Amino acid sequence: MKKPMLHKTPILVAWILLILGILSTLNLMYLPLLIREFDGMDGGFALIAGGIFLLIFSGSIFYYYGRLNKQFQKMFCGQALLAFVLPRSLYSSYSNKQAEEIKAGNTAVLFTIFAFCLLFGVIFALTIDPLFLLICLCIAVFFTAVYFIVTAYRTKKVKRSQALVLLSEGGIYAYGQHHSWSVPGAKLSAVTIDTGPTLPCPCIRITYAAVTYPALRTETVTVPVPASLLEKAAQAVESIRKANGQ
């Protein structure tokens, strides 16, 4: 099976934010010909503050997705507790549900960002520089664009991805997405095998606190398990619980 290529889009976004952050932060001293030179009291301090924010944010993306890539490499190279390919009929049904959960989760994060932008924009505009309100508005517009791009990308990827499932003690690859509860700030909440009479087949259900900005959010991944792999799935779930102190 072809090896999936993960996290290319977040890394590209991080490079763009890094370049914008450098241009904004160094504008006063080094780039007066590329960007209009601002006096400190005429918005220069706000521009530098915005650049520093972008530098910190891009660095966080590089670190976080670098850790995810290393973990995925280990799983794909044979260090997974459980590995299988779902029948396409099962995959289509559950991938649609996963796509809807992605949309709902991203929408909640976007509105949280709006709230923070409004709060800090008003506070800093009243106490430091009115330009902060414009900067926070630009940040909100930027994240709105990111929301539509990322949501469309992730939902399309979920529906078109290979039906490969990889499960380890610290993460799961399913629906073309890599979920991890072993990166800094993330925590596993629950991992179970559901065998209810209304389900077409047994399912592994994993809930964990995911690292997002500006706050944590709860992610749930539900993966159907072929009946022939039920015993191995139960053993994998027990290993995950022990490794995470549950």
C-alpha positions as CSV (number, residue, x, y, z in Angstrom):
1,M,0.0,0.0,0.0
2,K,1.2,3.5,-0.9
3,K,2.6,5.4,2.1
4,P,0.3,8.4,2.9
5,M,1.8,11.9,2.9
6,L,0.8,13.7,6.1
7,H,0.7,17.2,7.4
8,K,2.0,19.0,4.2
9,T,-0.6,21.8,4.4
10,P,0.1,22.8,8.1
11,I,3.8,22.9,7.4
12,L,3.2,25.1,4.4
13,V,1.0,27.4,6.5
14,A,3.7,27.6,9.1
15,W,6.3,28.7,6.5
16,I,4.0,31.5,5.3
17,L,3.3,32.6,8.9
18,L,7.1,32.6,9.6
19,I,7.9,34.8,6.6
20,L,5.1,37.2,7.5
21,G,6.2,37.3,11.1
22,I,9.8,38.1,10.2
23,L,8.7,40.9,7.8
24,S,6.4,42.4,10.4
25,T,8.9,42.2,13.3
26,L,11.9,43.5,11.4
27,N,10.1,46.2,9.4
28,L,11.3,49.2,11.5
29,M,15.0,48.4,11.2
30,Y,15.5,46.4,8.0
31,L,12.7,46.6,5.5
32,P,11.6,50.3,5.0
33,L,11.6,49.9,1.2
34,L,9.4,46.8,1.2
35,I,6.9,47.8,3.8
36,R,6.0,51.4,4.8
37,E,8.1,52.3,7.8
38,F,6.0,53.0,10.9
39,D,6.9,55.2,13.8
40,G,6.5,53.4,17.1
41,M,3.7,55.6,18.2
42,D,2.1,55.4,14.8
43,G,1.4,51.7,14.9
44,G,4.9,50.4,14.8
45,F,4.7,48.7,18.2
46,A,1.5,47.0,17.2
47,L,3.0,45.8,13.9
48,I,6.0,44.3,15.8
49,A,3.7,42.7,18.4
50,G,1.7,41.1,15.5
51,G,4.9,39.8,14.0
52,I,6.1,38.3,17.2
53,F,2.7,36.5,17.6
54,L,3.0,35.1,14.1
55,L,6.6,33.9,14.8
56,I,5.4,32.1,18.0
57,F,2.5,30.6,16.2
58,S,4.5,29.3,13.3
59,G,7.1,27.8,15.7
60,S,4.4,26.0,17.5
61,I,3.0,24.5,14.3
62,F,6.5,23.3,13.2
63,Y,7.1,21.6,16.6
64,Y,3.6,20.1,16.9
65,Y,3.4,18.6,13.4
66,G,7.0,17.5,13.5
67,R,6.2,15.4,16.5
68,L,3.1,14.0,14.7
69,N,5.2,13.1,11.7
70,K,7.7,11.2,13.7
71,Q,5.0,9.2,15.5
72,F,3.3,8.3,12.3
73,Q,6.6,7.1,10.7
74,K,7.0,4.7,13.6
75,M,3.4,3.4,13.3
76,F,3.7,2.9,9.5
77,C,7.0,1.1,9.8
78,G,5.6,-1.6,11.9
79,Q,5.3,-0.3,15.5
80,A,1.5,-0.3,15.5
81,L,-0.6,-2.4,17.9
82,L,-3.2,-3.0,15.2
83,A,-3.1,-2.4,11.4
84,F,-5.8,-3.3,8.9
85,V,-7.7,-2.0,5.9
86,L,-11.4,-1.4,6.2
87,P,-13.9,-2.7,3.6
88,R,-14.9,0.2,1.4
89,S,-18.6,0.0,2.3
90,L,-17.8,0.4,6.0
91,Y,-15.3,3.1,5.3
92,S,-17.7,5.2,3.3
93,S,-20.4,5.1,6.0
94,Y,-18.1,6.0,8.9
95,S,-16.0,8.6,7.0
96,N,-19.1,10.7,6.3
97,K,-19.8,10.8,10.0
98,Q,-16.2,11.7,10.7
99,A,-16.4,14.5,8.2
100,E,-19.4,16.0,10.0
101,E,-17.6,15.9,13.3
102,I,-14.6,17.7,11.8
103,K,-16.9,20.5,10.6
104,A,-18.5,20.9,14.0
105,G,-15.2,20.9,15.8
106,N,-13.6,23.5,13.5
107,T,-16.6,25.7,13.7
108,A,-16.4,25.7,17.5
109,V,-12.7,26.6,17.4
110,L,-13.4,29.5,14.9
111,F,-16.0,31.1,17.2
112,T,-13.6,30.8,20.1
113,I,-11.0,32.6,18.1
114,F,-13.5,35.3,17.2
115,A,-14.2,35.8,20.9
116,F,-10.5,36.2,21.8
117,C,-9.9,38.6,18.9
118,L,-12.7,40.8,20.0
119,L,-11.7,40.7,23.6
120,F,-8.0,41.5,23.1
121,G,-8.7,43.9,20.2
122,V,-10.9,46.1,22.4
123,I,-8.7,45.9,25.5
124,F,-5.4,46.7,23.6
125,A,-7.1,49.4,21.4
126,L,-8.3,51.2,24.5
127,T,-5.1,50.9,26.6
128,I,-2.2,50.8,24.1
129,D,-2.9,51.6,20.4
130,P,-6.2,51.8,18.4
131,L,-4.4,49.9,15.6
132,F,-4.6,46.7,17.7
133,L,-8.3,46.5,16.9
134,L,-7.5,46.5,13.2
135,I,-4.8,43.9,13.7
136,C,-7.2,41.6,15.6
137,L,-9.8,42.0,12.9
138,C,-7.2,41.0,10.3
139,I,-6.3,38.0,12.5
140,A,-10.0,37.0,12.6
141,V,-10.4,37.3,8.9
142,F,-7.2,35.3,8.4
143,F,-8.5,32.4,10.6
144,T,-11.8,32.5,8.9
145,A,-10.1,31.9,5.6
146,V,-8.0,29.1,7.2
147,Y,-11.2,27.6,8.6
148,F,-12.8,27.2,5.2
149,I,-9.6,26.0,3.6
150,V,-8.7,23.5,6.3
151,T,-12.3,22.2,6.8
152,A,-12.7,21.6,3.0
153,Y,-9.3,20.0,2.8
154,R,-9.8,17.7,5.8
155,T,-13.3,16.6,4.9
156,K,-12.3,15.9,1.3
157,K,-9.3,14.0,2.5
158,V,-11.4,11.9,4.9
159,K,-13.8,10.8,2.2
160,R,-11.1,10.1,-0.5
161,S,-8.3,8.6,1.7
162,Q,-7.1,5.0,1.8
163,A,-9.1,2.9,4.2
164,L,-6.0,2.2,6.2
165,V,-6.2,2.1,10.1
166,L,-3.1,2.1,12.3
167,L,-3.4,2.1,16.1
168,S,-0.6,2.6,18.6
169,E,-0.4,3.4,22.3
170,G,0.0,7.1,21.5
171,G,-2.1,7.7,18.5
172,I,-4.3,6.4,15.6
173,Y,-4.3,6.9,11.9
174,A,-7.7,6.6,10.3
175,Y,-9.7,8.3,7.6
176,G,-6.5,9.9,6.3
177,Q,-6.0,11.7,9.6
178,H,-3.4,11.2,12.3
179,H,-4.7,11.7,15.8
180,S,-2.3,11.8,18.8
181,W,-2.8,12.0,22.5
182,S,1.0,11.7,23.3
183,V,2.1,15.1,22.1
184,P,2.5,17.9,24.7
185,G,-0.8,19.2,25.9
186,A,-2.9,16.4,24.6
187,K,-4.5,13.7,26.9
188,L,-6.5,10.5,26.3
189,S,-9.9,10.6,27.9
190,A,-11.3,7.2,27.0
191,V,-10.8,4.3,24.7
192,T,-13.5,1.6,24.3
193,I,-14.9,-1.1,22.0
194,D,-18.6,-0.6,21.3
195,T,-20.6,-3.6,20.4
196,G,-24.1,-2.3,20.7
197,P,-27.0,-4.1,18.8
198,T,-27.6,-1.0,16.6
199,L,-24.0,-1.0,15.2
200,P,-23.3,-2.8,11.9
201,C,-20.0,-4.1,13.5
202,P,-17.9,-3.5,16.6
203,C,-16.2,-0.1,16.8
204,I,-13.2,1.3,18.5
205,R,-14.1,4.7,20.0
206,I,-11.3,7.0,21.2
207,T,-11.9,10.4,22.9
208,Y,-9.0,12.7,23.7
209,A,-8.2,16.3,24.4
210,A,-6.6,17.8,21.3
211,V,-4.1,20.7,21.1
212,T,-5.7,23.5,19.1
213,Y,-5.5,27.3,19.2
214,P,-6.5,29.1,21.3
215,A,-7.8,26.3,23.6
216,L,-8.0,22.5,23.9
217,R,-10.9,20.7,22.3
218,T,-12.3,17.2,22.5
219,E,-11.8,14.9,19.6
220,T,-13.6,11.6,19.1
221,V,-12.6,9.0,16.5
222,T,-14.8,6.0,15.8
223,V,-13.4,3.2,13.7
224,P,-15.3,0.0,12.7
225,V,-13.4,-3.2,13.3
226,P,-13.9,-6.4,11.2
227,A,-15.2,-9.3,13.3
228,S,-12.1,-11.3,12.5
229,L,-9.9,-8.7,14.3
230,L,-12.1,-8.2,17.4
231,E,-9.8,-10.1,19.7
232,K,-6.7,-8.3,18.6
233,A,-8.6,-5.0,18.8
234,A,-9.5,-5.8,22.5
235,Q,-5.9,-6.5,23.3
236,A,-4.8,-3.2,21.6
237,V,-7.4,-1.2,23.6
238,E,-6.1,-2.8,26.8
239,S,-2.5,-1.9,25.9
240,I,-3.5,1.7,25.2
241,R,-5.3,2.0,28.6
242,K,-2.3,0.6,30.5
243,A,0.2,2.9,28.6
244,N,-2.0,5.9,29.4
245,G,-2.7,5.1,33.1
246,Q,-6.3,4.0,32.7
